[in-house]
Amino acid sequence: MPTLRLLTGAPGAGKSTLIAHLTAYPLVAVDFDELIEPIGELLGVDVRYSAASRVWPGYNKLWVEIVALLLRGDRPVLVMCPLAPGEWRRAASAASAAVPEAAAWARLDCSDADRRARLAARGWDDGRIEDAVEDAAELRRVVDREFTTSGRSANATAAALAEWAIG
């Protein structure tokens, strides 16, 4: 079975930006954000907001099922998600598909100043931005391995991530 690497990161870290830069490497890279709009349309709720928290467990479980399908191939799989390891384990235990229990975790991060600037540029209000900063602080406590996007190009970050994901 190919290796599974899980890359968590709070909003603004750069997960969605990196996806295009990872296509140059022999791995499968997916980002939870890639299904936000189709799932939102299907469910009639925008899963990015806390008002949709009731559907988050199902959304996470769906991603576990998708990852299990991707692991049928012969390439390493890198999943970029906003989850902490415990949230992933809960989703994996609820899913019908089997995913490796020994998946390695890392965290995509940036400085809080960069995060605030990036999210403000997206039009986020101060409350949502501070929630993202708090999410980043929590992820720093639970996932030690870090890849930073502050002061680093997307290509350089993607190269480092690909090296880790491919092994």
DRENDO-1510 file (C-alpha; in Angstrom, 1 decimal, always signed):
<recs>
REC; n; res; u; v; w
REC; 1; MET; +0.0; +0.0; +0.0 .
REC; 2; PRO; +1.3; +3.5; -0.8 .
REC; 3; THR; +2.3; +5.8; +2.0 .
REC; 4; LEU; -0.2; +8.2; +3.4 .
REC; 5; ARG; +0.9; +11.6; +4.6 .
REC; 6; LEU; -1.6; +14.0; +6.3 .
REC; 7; LEU; -0.8; +17.8; +6.2 .
REC; 8; THR; -2.9; +19.8; +8.5 .
REC; 9; GLY; -3.1; +23.6; +8.6 .
REC; 10; ALA; -5.3; +26.3; +9.7 .
REC; 11; PRO; -6.9; +28.7; +7.2 .
REC; 12; GLY; -4.4; +30.9; +5.5 .
REC; 13; ALA; -1.4; +28.6; +5.8 .
REC; 14; GLY; -1.3; +28.0; +2.1 .
REC; 15; LYS; -2.7; +24.5; +1.5 .
REC; 16; SER; -4.9; +25.4; -1.5 .
REC; 17; THR; -2.1; +27.5; -3.0 .
REC; 18; LEU; +0.3; +24.6; -2.9 .
REC; 19; ILE; -1.9; +22.1; -4.7 .
REC; 20; ALA; -0.9; +23.3; -8.2 .
REC; 21; HIS; +2.8; +23.3; -7.3 .
REC; 22; LEU; +2.6; +19.6; -6.2 .
REC; 23; THR; +1.5; +18.4; -9.6 .
REC; 24; ALA; +5.2; +18.3; -10.7 .
REC; 25; TYR; +5.9; +15.4; -8.3 .
REC; 26; PRO; +5.1; +11.7; -8.4 .
REC; 27; LEU; +2.4; +11.7; -5.8 .
REC; 28; VAL; -1.3; +12.2; -5.4 .
REC; 29; ALA; -2.0; +15.5; -3.6 .
REC; 30; VAL; -5.6; +16.5; -2.5 .
REC; 31; ASP; -7.0; +19.3; -0.5 .
REC; 32; PHE; -10.2; +19.1; +1.6 .
REC; 33; ASP; -11.1; +22.5; +0.1 .
REC; 34; GLU; -11.4; +21.0; -3.3 .
REC; 35; LEU; -14.9; +19.7; -2.5 .
REC; 36; ILE; -16.2; +22.5; -0.4 .
REC; 37; GLU; -18.4; +24.1; -3.2 .
REC; 38; PRO; -19.8; +20.8; -4.6 .
REC; 39; ILE; -20.6; +19.4; -1.1 .
REC; 40; GLY; -22.0; +22.8; -0.1 .
REC; 41; GLU; -24.3; +22.8; -3.1 .
REC; 42; LEU; -25.3; +19.2; -2.4 .
REC; 43; LEU; -26.1; +19.7; +1.3 .
REC; 44; GLY; -27.3; +23.3; +1.0 .
REC; 45; VAL; -24.8; +24.5; +3.6 .
REC; 46; ASP; -21.4; +26.1; +3.3 .
REC; 47; VAL; -19.1; +23.7; +5.1 .
REC; 48; ARG; -16.5; +26.5; +5.8 .
REC; 49; TYR; -18.5; +28.1; +8.5 .
REC; 50; SER; -19.2; +26.9; +12.0 .
REC; 51; ALA; -22.9; +27.0; +11.3 .
REC; 52; ALA; -22.3; +23.9; +9.3 .
REC; 53; SER; -20.5; +22.1; +12.2 .
REC; 54; ARG; -23.2; +19.4; +12.3 .
REC; 55; VAL; -22.1; +18.2; +8.8 .
REC; 56; TRP; -18.3; +18.3; +9.5 .
REC; 57; PRO; -18.1; +14.7; +10.7 .
REC; 58; GLY; -19.8; +13.4; +7.5 .
REC; 59; TYR; -17.6; +15.6; +5.4 .
REC; 60; ASN; -14.5; +14.3; +7.1 .
REC; 61; LYS; -15.7; +10.7; +6.8 .
REC; 62; LEU; -16.3; +11.3; +3.0 .
REC; 63; TRP; -12.7; +12.4; +2.7 .
REC; 64; VAL; -11.4; +9.2; +4.5 .
REC; 65; GLU; -13.4; +7.2; +1.9 .
REC; 66; ILE; -11.9; +9.2; -0.9 .
REC; 67; VAL; -8.4; +8.7; +0.5 .
REC; 68; ALA; -8.9; +5.0; +0.7 .
REC; 69; LEU; -9.7; +5.0; -3.0 .
REC; 70; LEU; -6.6; +7.0; -3.8 .
REC; 71; LEU; -4.5; +4.5; -1.8 .
REC; 72; ARG; -5.4; +1.8; -4.3 .
REC; 73; GLY; -2.9; +3.4; -6.7 .
REC; 74; ASP; +0.8; +3.1; -6.6 .
REC; 75; ARG; +1.8; +6.7; -5.6 .
REC; 76; PRO; +2.2; +8.2; -2.2 .
REC; 77; VAL; -0.9; +10.2; -1.1 .
REC; 78; LEU; -0.7; +13.6; +0.5 .
REC; 79; VAL; -3.9; +14.9; +2.0 .
REC; 80; MET; -4.1; +18.5; +3.0 .
REC; 81; CYS; -6.8; +19.2; +5.6 .
REC; 82; PRO; -7.7; +21.4; +8.5 .
REC; 83; LEU; -8.1; +18.5; +10.9 .
REC; 84; ALA; -6.1; +17.6; +14.0 .
REC; 85; PRO; -5.0; +13.9; +14.2 .
REC; 86; GLY; -7.8; +13.1; +16.6 .
REC; 87; GLU; -10.5; +14.4; +14.2 .
REC; 88; TRP; -9.0; +12.3; +11.4 .
REC; 89; ARG; -9.0; +9.2; +13.7 .
REC; 90; ARG; -12.6; +9.7; +14.5 .
REC; 91; ALA; -13.5; +10.0; +10.8 .
REC; 92; ALA; -11.4; +7.0; +9.9 .
REC; 93; SER; -13.1; +4.9; +12.6 .
REC; 94; ALA; -16.5; +5.9; +11.3 .
REC; 95; ALA; -15.7; +5.1; +7.6 .
REC; 96; SER; -16.2; +1.8; +6.0 .
REC; 97; ALA; -13.0; +1.9; +4.1 .
REC; 98; ALA; -9.6; +1.1; +5.7 .
REC; 99; VAL; -6.9; +3.6; +5.8 .
REC; 100; PRO; -3.4; +3.1; +7.3 .
REC; 101; GLU; -3.3; +3.8; +11.1 .
REC; 102; ALA; +0.4; +4.7; +10.9 .
REC; 103; ALA; +0.0; +7.8; +8.6 .
REC; 104; ALA; +2.6; +10.5; +9.3 .
REC; 105; TRP; +1.4; +14.0; +10.1 .
REC; 106; ALA; +2.9; +17.4; +9.5 .
REC; 107; ARG; +1.6; +21.0; +9.8 .
REC; 108; LEU; +1.6; +23.7; +7.2 .
REC; 109; ASP; +1.9; +27.0; +8.9 .
REC; 110; CYS; +2.8; +30.6; +8.6 .
REC; 111; SER; +3.4; +33.5; +10.9 .
REC; 112; ASP; +0.2; +34.9; +12.6 .
REC; 113; ALA; +0.9; +38.2; +10.8 .
REC; 114; ASP; +1.0; +36.5; +7.4 .
REC; 115; ARG; -2.2; +34.5; +8.3 .
REC; 116; ARG; -4.0; +37.7; +9.3 .
REC; 117; ALA; -2.9; +39.5; +6.1 .
REC; 118; ARG; -3.9; +36.6; +3.8 .
REC; 119; LEU; -7.3; +36.1; +5.4 .
REC; 120; ALA; -8.0; +39.8; +5.4 .
REC; 121; ALA; -7.2; +39.8; +1.6 .
REC; 122; ARG; -9.9; +37.1; +1.2 .
REC; 123; GLY; -12.4; +39.5; +2.9 .
REC; 124; TRP; -12.6; +37.6; +6.2 .
REC; 125; ASP; -13.8; +39.6; +9.2 .
REC; 126; ASP; -11.8; +40.1; +12.3 .
REC; 127; GLY; -13.7; +37.4; +14.3 .
REC; 128; ARG; -13.1; +34.7; +11.7 .
REC; 129; ILE; -9.4; +35.7; +11.3 .
REC; 130; GLU; -8.9; +35.4; +15.1 .
REC; 131; ASP; -10.6; +32.0; +15.0 .
REC; 132; ALA; -8.1; +30.9; +12.4 .
REC; 133; VAL; -5.2; +32.2; +14.5 .
REC; 134; GLU; -6.5; +30.2; +17.4 .
REC; 135; ASP; -6.9; +27.1; +15.2 .
REC; 136; ALA; -3.2; +27.5; +14.2 .
REC; 137; ALA; -2.1; +27.7; +17.8 .
REC; 138; GLU; -4.0; +24.5; +18.6 .
REC; 139; LEU; -2.5; +22.7; +15.7 .
REC; 140; ARG; +1.0; +23.8; +16.8 .
REC; 141; ARG; +0.3; +22.1; +20.1 .
REC; 142; VAL; -0.7; +18.7; +18.6 .
REC; 143; VAL; +1.5; +18.4; +15.4 .
REC; 144; ASP; +5.2; +18.9; +15.8 .
REC; 145; ARG; +6.5; +18.6; +12.2 .
REC; 146; GLU; +6.2; +21.9; +10.5 .
REC; 147; PHE; +6.5; +23.2; +6.9 .
REC; 148; THR; +6.3; +27.0; +6.8 .
REC; 149; THR; +5.1; +29.2; +4.0 .
REC; 150; SER; +6.3; +32.5; +5.6 .
REC; 151; GLY; +9.3; +33.8; +3.8 .
REC; 152; ARG; +9.3; +30.9; +1.4 .
REC; 153; SER; +8.1; +30.5; -2.1 .
REC; 154; ALA; +5.3; +28.1; -3.0 .
REC; 155; ASN; +7.7; +26.1; -5.2 .
REC; 156; ALA; +10.3; +25.7; -2.3 .
REC; 157; THR; +7.5; +24.6; +0.1 .
REC; 158; ALA; +6.1; +22.2; -2.4 .
REC; 159; ALA; +9.5; +20.6; -3.0 .
REC; 160; ALA; +10.0; +20.1; +0.7 .
REC; 161; LEU; +6.5; +18.6; +1.1 .
REC; 162; ALA; +7.0; +16.3; -1.9 .
REC; 163; GLU; +10.3; +15.1; -0.4 .
REC; 164; TRP; +8.6; +14.3; +2.9 .
REC; 165; ALA; +5.5; +12.7; +1.2 .
REC; 166; ILE; +7.5; +10.5; -1.2 .
REC; 167; GLY; +9.9; +9.5; +1.5 .
</recs>
